[in-house]
Structures are given as C-alpha cells and as structure tokens.
C-alpha cells in the first residue's frame, strides 16, 4: 500500500511499513537462499556472499541497472529515492528485482541533507537502523583506520625516545617516519570542520609524538574504498596491508604491514565483507554495502553486493554517488573495470527544481524556503537548465550505453514543465520517464520501470574512457575535457611533481584514477551552475591509496572533512521515552 506522503513524515511511514517487513523465512524464499546463507543481525541480517556465489556461480547474471543524476542542488535530487522507487516499480511489473545502495554517513544524517534512506513511499526500512549505524560496518572501518594512526603515532614516539639498540630489544626496527610526510589522518563519521587541521602529542614524552595531523569523514577512508572494490576476504586482507600510512625520510612508503597493524585492522573489518539486507517500503530486498561521498571517495555500492544481486535477482539496481560527472564516471572507469560487470542501462535522475537552478534560478539554500521560481511554473528556466541534463546525458552516452532520464516528480512540477523536459530529452535521442514514486510508490514508477525494461533489451557497447596504459596526467586531461567540459588542466607544482613521480614508477602503472571534486558543479567551483564554459581544472594535490590502488587528484579547494551547518538535523532528532523509538529522521 502507498502511505499519504504529503501528511506523514518519512520516519512515520517507515514505522508503518516495518509492521509488514518480511520475516527471515520469507526473505530466504524471496532471495532463493539456503538458511545458512543468512547471518543473523536483528532486523537486518547479512548475506554470506561467498556461500551464495559458490552455489550460484553457474547461474547467468540478471540485468544490471545503474542510477546516477544531473548536478544536484544542495538538497539532493533523489537518487536513492529513485533507486528504491524503480525497484518497487519493477516489482509491480512482476519482475524479480532488488538492488544495492550505500550505507549513510552520520555526517549528512545529522547535518542538512538527512539520511540516505530515500523518502515518501520510496523509502528504505528499517529506517532507524539503516540511518544510525546499521550492522556496524562504518564503525568497524573507523576502528581499523584509527588503529593504523595509533600504531603510527606510537611508533614515532618510541623511535624518538629509544636508541636502535633499545628498539631491537622490543623487537622493533626503526622506520624513520618523516613527520612532515604523513599520508593518513584520523577519521570520524560526523561533519566536524574543527578537526580538519589539528596538533597532537602535546604534553610530555609519554603523551605521544608531537605532530600536525588531520581528520577526514569516515566514509572517505581508504578502507571504505577497499570494501567497495574487494572481491573477497583474502583480497580485502591483502589490500589492507598495502595501505600507505606515511613516508620515511628518504621518501619510501611506510605501510600498515610495516607497522605490523594490518592483521588487527583486518580483524576489525572481518564482518564488513558481507552485505546487509534491508527492504523497500513495499518489501523488496535491498543490499546495503559500502559508503557515500563520490566527490571525495569512490561513492559506489560495493562490487560484492552487485555480484550477489546479479545472481539472486533478474533485475539488479545499483546506485552511484552524486552526478554523472562524478559517480557515473567512477562507476564507468573504475568500478566496472575492476568488477568486469557490464551495465545494461543507466538511469539519469533529474528534478525540475535542479533544472531551474541550472537555468539561472536563485540559490537553493538548505533550511530556507525555496524562492517562488521553484514553486511556480517557469518554462524559461527549465529550458535553459536542460543544458546541464544534456551534458550528463552525453557523458553516459560516451560509455556506450543508452540512458533513461527519470524526472523525479515534485508536487510543484507542472504538466508543461514535464512535457518540455521530455521533448528536449527525446530530441537528443534519449528516453525520458516521469516517476511519482515518492507519492505513489511502485504504482507511481511504472512509466520509469517500463522504460528501463525496454532499454535493458537493447545491446550496448560499454567501454572505458581511457586505457590503463594512459599516464595519469593524460587521464586527468581527458576526464576534464570529455566529462567535465573544461578547456584543460592546471597542475600546482606540488601536484605535478607527484604526478610525474607516479608516472615514472611502474608500481603505480595499474592504479585507478579517482578524482576528488565538488559535486555541486561540473567544474571545480560549486558556484558555477549549468554548463560552465571557458574554464580550466586546477589540481592542487594527488593523494595515493596504496591498498585500494587509487591515485586521487584533488581539484579546487574541496576538503575531505565536510562542515556542519547552523541548523543541522540533530536539532530535531529525538526518542520517544515511552517506546524508545527514534523520531525526527528525514
């Protein structure tokens, strides 16, 4: 049934939907699993992917559907909502369907964007568990990551206080860490701008090594990237040992294995390898695995979740973070290359609201009422804003697949505005469907489901943008021009020196290129909307993820630690002291 989303809050809809959530027995039947392939975790069991993959290894894969979006407003344009609505719509059409989405970070959940559970009748349940830690994957990643930093700082303290002979007595060798060349920092799963740059070790010689340090948000950790791309537990374990924590004074990398902390880190992460199972508000199973933030991380549902989904469902819907210039580009050139999986279709989510913003509408500010341009018909703004949509459409087409544009319906959209977008998309050779999943659930997503089913039957020629043999700077130039629409790339001296070093070292020859860039513009500047012209992409640094095997060029002034607003969501989240239930999540 569809709930009255115009009158009920998301947490209230979730509370009602959870009353009919599938039992364990029903879940086993829905997924075609054996009972020992489920790992109990309260309301949200995990699936033992190794057992499932072994049993179903000869079963053909289902249809593979990726969901991305146009450049969003700061409010987001509903990729997760559309992912869940599409799953519900496909189920209404009688398809065996499920999906994979990313676990939400405490940063946006407690800040301005809210949880990543979708909304209205296209909602993930159980919403509270999903939004507040789920089965502990992010917590395990935080512990493993911060343990590496504990090991580093402790080693630096001991090396400063002991001679080589004294170190040897303690079965330690001198690593000679360069305190000015530490790659990693600490992580916490909140948007804590006050921790971006810190000084640690203050006090006496027993209080650690004095050094500058930093915090990033937990889901941006290299360990989350490793979880997203690992193929199994042995692969996860091997990659953890290759994480570069710092460099010695000769410039040689110091890894978690050098610090002898990689085994303990793997122990913390042992349970993260299996995807968690949640449900749409209409009862379809959805895997939750890996994390968000495609602007500063890979931001993809995990390869493991997609591999399992393609075996147990006839249609598997997976989500990529933010817009096609970021999330889809990383899906296209990194995730798909590593997984060997070929998508059948990509769904490009757009809203009339975002199109109006890109057409020159006033700023959309979280926490403030929308200006009247967004609540009244304005065909001129919509038409101008479609340039951004068409640019993202062209990005997807360059991969060799035909996208389906989904207009994620809002109550303020007019029939004329929707018709205009459909006309523009169809004139560009794309499919376009209106979807009212937020209001009506699966029944509102039938037009979208039909378009996706039709597109899945068409052959495609999916291929990466560049070969792995292409040097780093050439890759970045190609991405900047062909994906973002830049006129070229400007490297800072530091970033160019790093790039040259990586290009000259065969050890980095097969590393993926993982761009770090704002999600609020096709460019590096979040203030530039629509399709900016006459600009160049500035690269200020290149991070290296030795375990994930990523080289991460950083564009503009983007930071790995977001900030918390003046009116964050945590001001409205509470519990009912009589029942213990959480209220106020959105």
C-alpha positions in Angstrom: 0.0 0.0 0.0 1.0 3.6 -0.5 1.0 5.9 2.5 0.0 9.6 2.4 3.4 11.1 2.0 2.0 14.6 1.9 0.8 14.2 5.5 3.3 11.7 7.1 7.0 12.2 7.9 9.4 9.7 6.5 10.1 8.1 9.9 6.3 7.7 10.4 6.0 6.0 7.0 8.9 3.8 7.9 7.3 2.9 11.2 4.1 1.7 9.5 5.9 -0.1 6.7 8.1 -2.0 9.1 5.0 -3.7 10.5 4.8 -5.8 7.3 8.6 -6.2 6.8 9.4 -9.7 5.5 10.3 -12.4 8.0 13.6 -14.4 7.8 11.7 -17.3 6.2 10.1 -15.0 3.6 13.5 -13.4 2.9 15.1 -16.7 2.3 12.3 -17.6 -0.1 12.4 -14.2 -1.8 16.2 -14.4 -2.5 16.2 -18.1 -3.2 18.8 -18.6 -0.5 19.7 -21.5 1.8 19.1 -20.8 5.5 22.8 -21.0 6.3 23.4 -18.2 3.8 21.9 -15.6 6.1 23.9 -14.2 9.0 21.5 -13.0 11.8 21.8 -9.3 12.8 18.5 -8.4 14.4 16.1 -6.8 11.8 18.9 -6.5 9.2 20.7 -9.8 8.5 23.8 -10.1 6.4 24.2 -12.4 3.5 27.1 -14.8 3.3 28.2 -13.8 -0.1 30.9 -16.5 -0.5 28.4 -19.3 0.0 25.9 -17.7 -2.3 28.4 -17.0 -5.0 29.8 -20.6 -4.8 26.3 -22.1 -5.1 25.1 -19.8 -7.9 28.4 -19.4 -9.8 27.0 -21.0 -12.9 23.7 -19.1 -12.9 23.6 -16.3 -15.6 23.6 -12.7 -14.3 20.4 -10.6 -14.3 20.0 -7.2 -15.9 22.4 -4.6 -14.4 20.9 -1.1 -13.9 23.0 1.9 -12.6 21.4 5.0 -11.2 23.1 8.5 -11.4 21.9 12.1 -11.6 22.4 15.6 -13.0 24.3 18.1 -11.0 22.2 18.4 -7.8 21.1 21.3 -5.7 22.5 21.3 -2.1 19.2 19.4 -1.2 20.0 16.4 -3.4 17.7 15.3 -6.3 16.6 11.9 -5.1 18.9 9.2 -6.5 18.2 6.8 -3.6 14.5 7.6 -3.7 14.5 6.8 -7.4 16.6 3.7 -6.9 14.0 2.4 -4.4 11.1 3.6 -6.5 12.4 1.9 -9.6 12.8 -1.4 -7.6 9.2 -1.1 -6.4 8.0 -0.3 -10.0 9.8 -3.3 -11.5 8.3 -5.5 -8.8 4.8 -4.2 -9.7 5.6 -5.3 -13.3 6.2 -8.8 -11.9 10.0 -8.8 -12.2 12.3 -10.5 -9.7 14.2 -7.4 -8.6 16.4 -6.0 -5.8 19.2 -3.6 -5.5 22.3 -2.2 -3.8 22.6 1.2 -2.1 25.3 2.7 0.1 25.2 3.0 3.9 24.6 6.6 5.0 27.2 8.6 6.8 26.5 10.2 10.2 27.8 13.5 8.7 24.8 14.2 6.4 22.3 12.3 8.6 23.0 14.7 11.5 23.5 17.7 9.2 21.5 19.3 6.5 20.9 16.5 3.9 19.5 13.9 6.3 19.6 10.2 5.9 20.1 8.4 2.6 17.0 6.2 3.1 15.0 7.7 0.2 11.7 9.2 1.1 7.9 9.1 0.9 6.8 5.8 -0.4 10.2 5.1 -1.9 11.9 4.5 1.4 14.3 2.0 2.9 13.3 0.2 6.0 14.1 -0.3 8.8 14.9 3.4 8.6 16.2 3.9 12.1 18.7 1.0 12.0 19.8 2.0 8.4 20.3 5.6 9.4 22.1 5.0 12.8 24.9 2.6 12.3 23.1 -0.5 10.8 25.3 -3.6 11.4 28.4 -1.6 12.3 30.4 -1.5 9.0 31.3 2.2 9.3 32.2 1.8 13.0 34.5 -1.2 12.2 36.1 0.9 9.4 36.7 3.8 11.8 38.3 1.5 14.4 40.5 -0.2 11.8 41.6 3.1 10.3 42.3 4.9 13.6 44.2 1.9 14.8 46.7 2.5 12.0 47.1 6.1 13.2 47.5 4.9 16.8 50.2 2.5 15.6 52.0 5.2 13.6 52.0 7.8 16.4 53.1 5.2 19.0 56.0 4.1 16.7 57.1 7.7 16.2 57.1 8.3 19.9 59.1 5.2 20.6 61.6 5.9 17.9 62.1 9.4 19.3 62.7 8.1 22.8 64.7 4.9 22.2 68.0 4.1 20.6 68.2 1.5 17.9 69.5 -1.0 20.4 66.6 -0.3 22.7 64.2 -0.7 19.8 65.7 -4.0 18.9 65.2 -5.2 22.5 61.5 -4.5 21.9 61.5 -6.4 18.6 61.1 -3.1 16.7 63.1 -1.7 13.7 63.5 2.0 13.1 61.1 3.1 10.4 62.4 6.7 10.5 59.0 8.3 9.7 59.1 11.8 8.2 56.6 13.7 10.4 56.1 16.2 7.6 55.1 13.5 5.1 52.2 11.6 6.7 49.6 10.4 4.2 46.8 9.3 6.5 44.9 11.2 9.2 42.2 10.2 11.7 38.5 9.7 10.8 35.2 10.3 12.5 31.7 9.9 11.0 30.5 13.4 11.5 30.9 16.7 9.6 33.5 18.2 12.0 35.3 21.1 10.4 37.1 21.9 13.6 39.1 18.7 13.2 40.4 19.4 9.7 43.8 20.5 11.0 45.0 19.6 14.4 48.1 19.2 16.6 48.6 16.0 18.5 51.0 14.7 21.1 51.0 17.8 23.3 52.3 17.3 26.9 55.4 15.2 27.8 57.3 12.5 26.1 54.8 9.9 27.3 52.0 11.6 25.6 52.8 10.6 22.0 54.7 12.2 19.2 54.1 15.9 18.6 52.9 16.4 15.1 50.4 18.1 12.8 47.5 15.8 11.9 44.0 15.9 10.5 40.6 14.3 10.4 38.5 13.2 7.5 35.0 11.9 7.4 34.9 8.1 8.0 33.3 7.1 4.7 36.1 8.8 2.8 38.6 6.4 4.4 40.7 4.3 2.0 39.4 1.3 4.0 35.8 2.1 2.7 37.2 2.3 -0.8 38.8 -1.1 -0.3 35.5 -2.6 1.0 33.7 -1.2 -2.1 36.1 -2.9 -4.6 37.3 -6.0 -2.7 36.3 -9.3 -4.4 36.5 -11.4 -1.3 38.1 -11.7 2.2 41.6 -12.6 1.0 41.6 -9.7 -1.4 40.4 -7.4 1.5 43.1 -8.7 3.8 45.9 -8.2 1.2 44.8 -4.7 0.3 44.7 -3.6 4.0 48.4 -4.5 4.3 49.3 -2.2 1.4 47.7 1.0 2.8 50.3 3.7 2.9 50.3 5.5 6.2 53.3 7.7 5.9 56.8 8.0 4.2 60.2 7.7 5.7 62.8 10.5 5.4 64.1 9.1 2.1 60.5 9.1 0.6 59.9 5.4 0.9 56.3 4.4 1.7 55.5 3.1 5.1 52.5 0.7 5.1 50.3 -0.8 7.7 52.2 -4.0 7.2 55.4 -2.2 8.1 53.7 -1.0 11.3 52.5 -4.6 11.9 49.0 -3.4 12.4 47.4 -4.8 9.2 46.3 -8.1 10.8 44.5 -6.3 13.6 42.8 -3.9 11.2 41.6 -6.9 9.2 40.2 -8.4 12.4 38.2 -5.2 13.0 36.9 -5.4 9.4 36.2 -9.1 9.1 32.4 -8.7 9.4 32.2 -5.8 6.9 32.8 -8.1 3.9 29.1 -9.4 3.8 26.4 -7.1 2.6 23.5 -6.2 4.9 19.9 -6.8 3.8 17.2 -4.1 4.1 13.9 -3.6 2.3 12.0 -1.0 0.3 8.8 0.2 1.9 7.0 -2.2 -0.3 9.1 -5.2 0.8 11.7 -5.8 -1.9 15.1 -6.7 -0.6 18.0 -4.3 -1.0 21.7 -4.9 -0.1 23.4 -2.1 1.8 27.2 -2.2 1.4 30.0 0.5 1.2 29.5 4.2 1.7 28.6 7.6 0.1 30.5 10.7 -0.9 31.5 10.2 -4.6 33.0 13.7 -4.5 35.8 12.6 -2.1 35.6 8.8 -2.3 34.5 6.1 -4.8 30.9 6.5 -3.6 29.6 3.3 -5.1 27.6 0.3 -3.9 30.1 -2.5 -3.5 31.2 -4.9 -6.2 30.3 -7.7 -3.8 26.7 -6.5 -3.4 26.3 -6.1 -7.2 27.8 -9.6 -7.8 25.4 -11.2 -5.4 22.4 -9.1 -6.6 23.0 -10.1 -10.2 22.8 -13.8 -9.2 19.7 -13.6 -7.0 17.7 -11.1 -8.9 16.6 -10.9 -12.6 16.9 -7.1 -12.4 19.6 -5.6 -10.1 19.6 -1.8 -9.5 22.8 -0.2 -8.1 23.4 3.4 -7.0 26.4 5.7 -7.8 27.0 8.8 -5.8 26.1 12.4 -6.9 26.0 13.3 -10.6 27.2 11.6 -13.7 30.4 13.6 -13.9 31.5 12.1 -10.6 29.5 9.0 -9.6 28.9 7.6 -13.1 32.5 8.5 -14.2 33.9 6.4 -11.3 31.4 3.6 -12.0 32.3 3.6 -15.7 36.1 3.9 -15.5 36.9 2.3 -12.1 34.2 0.1 -10.6 33.1 -1.6 -13.8 36.7 -2.1 -14.9 37.6 -3.8 -11.6 34.4 -5.9 -11.4 34.3 -6.9 -15.1 30.5 -6.3 -14.9 28.8 -4.6 -17.8 25.7 -2.4 -17.1 22.6 -2.7 -19.3 21.3 0.8 -18.7 22.0 3.9 -16.7 19.1 5.9 -15.1 19.8 9.7 -15.0 17.8 11.3 -12.3 16.7 15.0 -12.8 14.3 17.3 -11.0 12.5 20.4 -12.3 13.9 22.2 -9.2 17.5 21.4 -10.2 16.9 22.3 -13.8 15.6 25.7 -12.8 18.6 26.3 -10.7 20.9 25.5 -13.6 18.8 27.7 -15.8 19.7 30.7 -13.7 17.3 30.4 -10.8 18.2 31.9 -7.4 20.4 30.0 -5.0 18.9 27.0 -3.2 19.8 27.2 0.4 19.2 24.3 2.8 17.0 25.3 5.7 15.4 28.2 3.9 12.1 28.4 2.0 12.5 27.8 -1.8 12.2 31.0 -3.8 9.0 31.3 -5.9 10.8 30.4 -9.1 10.9 26.8 -7.8 7.3 26.6 -6.8 5.7 28.3 -9.8 5.8 27.4 -13.5 8.8 28.8 -15.3 9.5 27.2 -18.6 12.4 29.6 -19.5 14.4 28.5 -16.5 13.6 24.8 -17.2 14.7 25.0 -20.8 18.0 26.8 -20.0 18.7 24.3 -17.2 18.3 21.3 -19.6 21.8 22.1 -20.9 23.1 20.6 -17.7 20.9 17.5 -18.2 22.0 17.1 -21.8 25.7 17.4 -20.7 25.2 14.5 -18.3 23.3 12.6 -20.9 26.3 12.9 -23.2 28.7 11.6 -20.5 26.7 8.4 -20.2 26.4 8.0 -24.0 30.2 8.2 -24.3 30.4 5.0 -22.2 28.5 3.2 -25.0 25.1 2.7 -23.2 21.8 4.5 -23.7 20.5 6.2 -20.6 16.9 6.6 -19.4 16.2 10.0 -17.9 13.9 9.9 -14.9 12.1 13.1 -13.9 11.8 12.7 -10.1 8.4 14.3 -9.6 7.7 17.0 -7.1 4.3 18.4 -6.2 5.2 21.8 -7.6 6.1 20.5 -11.1 3.6 21.5 -13.8 2.5 19.4 -16.8 4.0 21.9 -19.2 7.4 21.8 -17.5 7.5 18.0 -17.6 6.4 17.9 -21.3 9.2 20.4 -22.1 11.9 18.2 -20.5 10.6 15.1 -22.2 10.6 16.9 -25.5 14.2 18.1 -25.1 15.5 14.7 -24.0 13.7 12.8 -26.8 15.1 15.3 -29.3 18.6 14.4 -28.0 17.9 10.7 -28.6 17.2 9.7 -25.0 14.3 8.1 -23.2 12.5 10.1 -20.6 10.0 9.0 -18.0 8.1 10.8 -15.2 8.1 9.0 -11.9 5.9 9.7 -8.9 7.4 7.0 -6.7 7.7 9.4 -3.7 3.9 10.0 -3.7 2.7 6.6 -5.0 5.4 4.0 -4.5 5.7 1.3 -7.2 2.5 2.4 -8.8 4.0 5.8 -9.5 7.1 4.3 -11.0 5.5 2.2 -13.7 6.4 4.5 -16.6 10.0 4.5 -15.4 10.0 0.7 -15.0 8.7 0.2 -18.5 11.4 2.5 -20.0 14.1 0.6 -18.1 12.8 -2.8 -19.1 12.8 -1.7 -22.7 16.3 -0.2 -22.5 17.7 -3.3 -20.9 16.8 -5.3 -24.0 19.0 -3.1 -26.3 22.6 -4.2 -27.0 25.3 -1.7 -26.0 29.0 -1.2 -26.5 30.1 -0.3 -23.0 33.8 0.5 -22.8 36.1 2.7 -20.6 37.0 6.2 -21.5 40.7 5.5 -21.4 43.1 2.5 -21.4 45.0 1.7 -18.2 48.3 2.3 -20.1 47.4 6.0 -20.3 49.6 8.2 -18.0 48.0 9.9 -15.0 48.1 13.4 -16.4 46.7 12.4 -19.7 43.8 10.6 -18.0 43.0 13.7 -15.9 43.1 15.9 -19.0 40.8 13.5 -20.8 38.3 13.4 -17.9 38.4 17.2 -17.5 37.7 17.8 -21.2 35.4 14.9 -22.1 33.4 14.6 -18.8 33.5 18.0 -17.1 33.8 20.2 -20.2 36.9 22.0 -19.1 39.4 23.7 -21.6 42.3 21.9 -19.9 44.1 21.2 -16.6 46.4 23.4 -14.5 48.6 21.5 -12.1 50.1 23.1 -9.0 53.9 22.5 -8.8 53.4 20.0 -5.9 50.7 18.0 -7.7 52.6 17.9 -11.0 55.8 16.7 -9.2 53.8 13.9 -7.6 52.1 13.0 -10.9 55.5 12.8 -12.6 56.8 10.5 -9.9 53.8 8.2 -10.1 54.0 8.1 -13.9 57.7 7.1 -13.7 57.2 4.3 -11.1 55.9 1.0 -12.6 54.4 0.2 -9.2 51.6 2.7 -9.9 51.0 1.7 -13.5 47.7 -0.1 -12.9 46.4 2.3 -10.2 42.9 3.7 -11.0 42.3 7.5 -11.3 39.9 8.6 -8.6 39.0 12.3 -9.0 38.2 14.4 -6.0 35.9 17.3 -7.0 32.9 19.3 -5.8 29.5 17.6 -6.6 27.7 21.0 -6.9 29.1 21.9 -10.3 30.5 20.3 -13.4 33.6 22.4 -12.7 35.7 22.6 -9.5 33.8 25.7 -8.4 30.5 25.0 -6.7 29.2 28.4 -7.6 29.3 27.7 -11.4 26.0 26.2 -12.4 24.6 24.9 -15.7 27.4 24.0 -18.1 30.3 26.3 -17.4 32.4 27.5 -20.3 35.9 28.8 -20.7 37.4 27.3 -17.5 40.3 25.1 -16.6 40.5 22.4 -13.9 43.1 23.2 -11.1 44.7 20.2 -9.5 46.4 21.1 -6.2 47.4 17.7 -4.9 47.4 13.9 -5.6 46.6 11.5 -2.8 47.7 7.9 -3.0 45.7 4.9 -1.8 48.1 2.0 -1.9 45.7 -0.7 -0.8 42.8 0.4 -3.0 45.3 1.2 -5.7 43.9 4.6 -6.4 45.6 7.9 -7.3 43.4 10.7 -6.3 43.9 14.1 -8.0 42.3 16.9 -5.8 40.6 19.7 -7.7 39.9 23.1 -6.4 39.5 23.7 -2.7 37.5 20.6 -1.8 38.2 19.1 1.7 37.9 15.5 2.9 36.0 16.8 6.0 32.7 18.5 5.4 31.3 21.1 7.8 28.2 21.2 9.9 25.6 23.9 9.2 24.0 26.4 11.6 20.7 24.4 11.5 21.6 20.8 11.5 19.2 17.8 11.6 20.3 16.7 15.0 18.3 19.6 16.5 15.1 17.8 15.5 16.1 14.1 16.2 14.9 12.6 19.5 13.5 9.4 21.0 10.1 8.6 22.4 10.9 7.8 26.0 7.9 5.5 26.4 8.8 3.3 23.4 12.4 4.0 22.8 11.6 4.7 19.1 13.6 7.3 17.2 11.7 10.2 15.7 12.7 13.2 13.5 14.9 11.4 11.0 14.4 12.5 7.4 
